[in-house]
Amino acid sequence: MRIEQLEYIAAVTRLGSLRRAAEELHLSQPALSETVRNLERELGVDLLERKRSGAKISDEGRELLPHIMTVLDAVDRLRGAAGDQHRISRMVRLGTVNTATVPLVIPTVREFRASHPATQVELVGAQQSEIHRGLLEGAFDLGLVNYLGGDDMPPGFETTELLRGRPVVCVRPDSPLAALDAVDVDSLLAEPLVVMRSGYVMHRFVHRLLGGRTPSFSYSTDGAEMGKLMVAEGLGATVLPDFSVIGDPLERRGTITVRPLAGDAADVLLILQRRHSGSVPRAVRDLHELFVRNARAVRGLFATAGGRTTA
């Protein structure tokens, strides 16, 4: 058994296909496939499920994946102790539900890039369940997800609260809702509504807020960034965490604005998570620390601007 065989399995799992893994690893696909088959023969287990449409990790391989990642983590520690630059020049992969992208994520990634010029950062927009699966399988190093106040945190992750805000109604300044001091449910239902797809925390919140009632017309979309663009183009209003809108370029230019929800006191949390591991690569640890530090600055800006995001 060779370390590169385990690295190849991790790459196929993360990328979802032999072809993409071969491209990233600069190998021919037949060479990669044969290396994996040699490992399967040695272990007596089919690690990959091969179909005409491609290859993905098998159920048996998924059971062995935590052990594979443990070995790779140990190798990573050894390389770091020996002064190998592998840990410094690696890629850091961040899964995000795309909230607080401009106020927090973009400045943090920019600062990280300046201090780690040899480290690539891959940002992947995904739903919370996909991010959790990616963290467990090694496809993501860090994950940014949302929770509602009172939600239970899943086991298996190190969890850090970055921001805590309130749901607000995001509208164009010329919307009838912008003339209100606070938006009640009846007023919200009278306007076209842009809602997040099922699987996002804000979908669950809006469903609870409306209590089974339906708006005059609704759109469904993935993530806050598309929702804000749709609002800016006059398609309707949307409900998002305040930290996702305040400080956004569209909000700073006056293209969109926010109004509080009448009578709702729900908290929305932005949480940074990573898989429990005995070893965290230095680049991942540094990016994590930057998020924590920059979140404090964002909270300070919110307090100065009168926003309701708190520690």
Secondary structure, 3 states (H helix, E strand, C coil): CCHHHHHHHHHHHHHCCHHHHHHHHCCCHHHHHHHHHHHHHHHCCCCEEEECCEEEECHHHHHHHHHHHHHHHHHHHHHHHCCCCHHHHCCEEEEECCCCHHHHHHHHHHHHHHHCCCCCEEEEECCHHHHHHHHHHCCCCEEEEEEECCCCCCCCEEEEEEEEECEEEEECCCCHHHHCCCECHHHHHCCCEEEECCCCHHHHHHHHHHCCCCCCCEEEECHHHHHHHHHHCCCCEEEEEHHHHCCCHHHHCCCCEEEEECCCCCCEEEEEEEECCCCCCHHHHHHHHHHHHHHHHHHHHHHHHCCCCEC
